Amino acid sequence: MKKVTSILAVAVMTLGIATAAIQNIDSEFDFLNDISKALACDDCSTSPDDRGGRPIGKIA
């Protein structure tokens, strides 16, 4: 009975470790997608009027 319990405990720990690793990998890919979207510069072609129309450096 002790052997079955220890095998079951190892299986549950392995499942937990695998789940944590999958979550880390998933968040890593989300981070890489965010970086690639930021580097793509989707709004680089917009005119200054779309961003408020103020010259750079003016507060009001």
PyMOL CGO cylinders between C-alpha atoms (Angstrom):
from pymol import cmd
from pymol.cgo import CYLINDER

trace = [
    CYLINDER, 0.00, 0.00, 0.00, 2.88, 2.36, 0.76, 0.3, 1, 1, 1, 1, 1, 1,
    CYLINDER, 2.88, 2.36, 0.76, 4.31, 1.72, -2.68, 0.3, 1, 1, 1, 1, 1, 1,
    CYLINDER, 4.31, 1.72, -2.68, 1.02, 2.61, -4.38, 0.3, 1, 1, 1, 1, 1, 1,
    CYLINDER, 1.02, 2.61, -4.38, 0.76, 5.79, -2.30, 0.3, 1, 1, 1, 1, 1, 1,
    CYLINDER, 0.76, 5.79, -2.30, 4.30, 6.88, -3.15, 0.3, 1, 1, 1, 1, 1, 1,
    CYLINDER, 4.30, 6.88, -3.15, 3.76, 6.16, -6.86, 0.3, 1, 1, 1, 1, 1, 1,
    CYLINDER, 3.76, 6.16, -6.86, 0.54, 8.17, -6.78, 0.3, 1, 1, 1, 1, 1, 1,
    CYLINDER, 0.54, 8.17, -6.78, 2.31, 11.04, -4.97, 0.3, 1, 1, 1, 1, 1, 1,
    CYLINDER, 2.31, 11.04, -4.97, 5.08, 11.10, -7.57, 0.3, 1, 1, 1, 1, 1, 1,
    CYLINDER, 5.08, 11.10, -7.57, 2.52, 11.08, -10.38, 0.3, 1, 1, 1, 1, 1, 1,
    CYLINDER, 2.52, 11.08, -10.38, 0.62, 14.01, -8.85, 0.3, 1, 1, 1, 1, 1, 1,
    CYLINDER, 0.62, 14.01, -8.85, 3.85, 15.99, -8.34, 0.3, 1, 1, 1, 1, 1, 1,
    CYLINDER, 3.85, 15.99, -8.34, 4.90, 15.30, -11.94, 0.3, 1, 1, 1, 1, 1, 1,
    CYLINDER, 4.90, 15.30, -11.94, 1.53, 16.52, -13.18, 0.3, 1, 1, 1, 1, 1, 1,
    CYLINDER, 1.53, 16.52, -13.18, 1.88, 19.70, -11.10, 0.3, 1, 1, 1, 1, 1, 1,
    CYLINDER, 1.88, 19.70, -11.10, 5.38, 20.39, -12.38, 0.3, 1, 1, 1, 1, 1, 1,
    CYLINDER, 5.38, 20.39, -12.38, 4.30, 19.78, -15.97, 0.3, 1, 1, 1, 1, 1, 1,
    CYLINDER, 4.30, 19.78, -15.97, 1.35, 22.15, -15.55, 0.3, 1, 1, 1, 1, 1, 1,
    CYLINDER, 1.35, 22.15, -15.55, 3.59, 24.88, -14.11, 0.3, 1, 1, 1, 1, 1, 1,
    CYLINDER, 3.59, 24.88, -14.11, 6.06, 24.46, -16.97, 0.3, 1, 1, 1, 1, 1, 1,
    CYLINDER, 6.06, 24.46, -16.97, 3.30, 24.71, -19.56, 0.3, 1, 1, 1, 1, 1, 1,
    CYLINDER, 3.30, 24.71, -19.56, 1.98, 27.90, -17.95, 0.3, 1, 1, 1, 1, 1, 1,
    CYLINDER, 1.98, 27.90, -17.95, 5.47, 29.44, -17.95, 0.3, 1, 1, 1, 1, 1, 1,
    CYLINDER, 5.47, 29.44, -17.95, 5.98, 28.58, -21.60, 0.3, 1, 1, 1, 1, 1, 1,
    CYLINDER, 5.98, 28.58, -21.60, 2.57, 30.02, -22.46, 0.3, 1, 1, 1, 1, 1, 1,
    CYLINDER, 2.57, 30.02, -22.46, 3.30, 33.31, -20.70, 0.3, 1, 1, 1, 1, 1, 1,
    CYLINDER, 3.30, 33.31, -20.70, 6.71, 33.41, -22.40, 0.3, 1, 1, 1, 1, 1, 1,
    CYLINDER, 6.71, 33.41, -22.40, 5.02, 33.22, -25.81, 0.3, 1, 1, 1, 1, 1, 1,
    CYLINDER, 5.02, 33.22, -25.81, 2.56, 35.95, -24.79, 0.3, 1, 1, 1, 1, 1, 1,
    CYLINDER, 2.56, 35.95, -24.79, 5.51, 38.14, -23.84, 0.3, 1, 1, 1, 1, 1, 1,
    CYLINDER, 5.51, 38.14, -23.84, 7.20, 37.47, -27.19, 0.3, 1, 1, 1, 1, 1, 1,
    CYLINDER, 7.20, 37.47, -27.19, 3.97, 38.31, -29.05, 0.3, 1, 1, 1, 1, 1, 1,
    CYLINDER, 3.97, 38.31, -29.05, 3.69, 41.59, -27.14, 0.3, 1, 1, 1, 1, 1, 1,
    CYLINDER, 3.69, 41.59, -27.14, 7.29, 42.47, -28.01, 0.3, 1, 1, 1, 1, 1, 1,
    CYLINDER, 7.29, 42.47, -28.01, 6.80, 41.65, -31.70, 0.3, 1, 1, 1, 1, 1, 1,
    CYLINDER, 6.80, 41.65, -31.70, 3.61, 43.75, -31.82, 0.3, 1, 1, 1, 1, 1, 1,
    CYLINDER, 3.61, 43.75, -31.82, 5.43, 46.67, -30.20, 0.3, 1, 1, 1, 1, 1, 1,
    CYLINDER, 5.43, 46.67, -30.20, 8.28, 46.39, -32.69, 0.3, 1, 1, 1, 1, 1, 1,
    CYLINDER, 8.28, 46.39, -32.69, 5.87, 46.24, -35.64, 0.3, 1, 1, 1, 1, 1, 1,
    CYLINDER, 5.87, 46.24, -35.64, 4.91, 49.89, -35.01, 0.3, 1, 1, 1, 1, 1, 1,
    CYLINDER, 4.91, 49.89, -35.01, 1.34, 49.74, -36.32, 0.3, 1, 1, 1, 1, 1, 1,
    CYLINDER, 1.34, 49.74, -36.32, 0.69, 53.47, -35.85, 0.3, 1, 1, 1, 1, 1, 1,
    CYLINDER, 0.69, 53.47, -35.85, 3.92, 54.79, -37.40, 0.3, 1, 1, 1, 1, 1, 1,
    CYLINDER, 3.92, 54.79, -37.40, 2.07, 55.90, -40.52, 0.3, 1, 1, 1, 1, 1, 1,
    CYLINDER, 2.07, 55.90, -40.52, -0.53, 58.00, -38.68, 0.3, 1, 1, 1, 1, 1, 1,
    CYLINDER, -0.53, 58.00, -38.68, -0.37, 61.75, -39.01, 0.3, 1, 1, 1, 1, 1, 1,
    CYLINDER, -0.37, 61.75, -39.01, 0.37, 63.99, -36.00, 0.3, 1, 1, 1, 1, 1, 1,
    CYLINDER, 0.37, 63.99, -36.00, -3.25, 65.19, -36.07, 0.3, 1, 1, 1, 1, 1, 1,
    CYLINDER, -3.25, 65.19, -36.07, -4.38, 61.71, -35.04, 0.3, 1, 1, 1, 1, 1, 1,
    CYLINDER, -4.38, 61.71, -35.04, -2.25, 61.97, -31.93, 0.3, 1, 1, 1, 1, 1, 1,
    CYLINDER, -2.25, 61.97, -31.93, -3.71, 65.21, -30.67, 0.3, 1, 1, 1, 1, 1, 1,
    CYLINDER, -3.71, 65.21, -30.67, -2.32, 67.75, -33.11, 0.3, 1, 1, 1, 1, 1, 1,
    CYLINDER, -2.32, 67.75, -33.11, 0.11, 69.28, -30.62, 0.3, 1, 1, 1, 1, 1, 1,
    CYLINDER, 0.11, 69.28, -30.62, 3.76, 69.76, -31.43, 0.3, 1, 1, 1, 1, 1, 1,
    CYLINDER, 3.76, 69.76, -31.43, 6.15, 67.56, -29.47, 0.3, 1, 1, 1, 1, 1, 1,
    CYLINDER, 6.15, 67.56, -29.47, 7.21, 69.18, -26.23, 0.3, 1, 1, 1, 1, 1, 1,
    CYLINDER, 7.21, 69.18, -26.23, 4.07, 71.29, -25.75, 0.3, 1, 1, 1, 1, 1, 1,
    CYLINDER, 4.07, 71.29, -25.75, 1.95, 70.44, -22.72, 0.3, 1, 1, 1, 1, 1, 1,
    CYLINDER, 1.95, 70.44, -22.72, -1.07, 72.60, -23.36, 0.3, 1, 1, 1, 1, 1, 1,
]
cmd.load_cgo(trace, "trace")
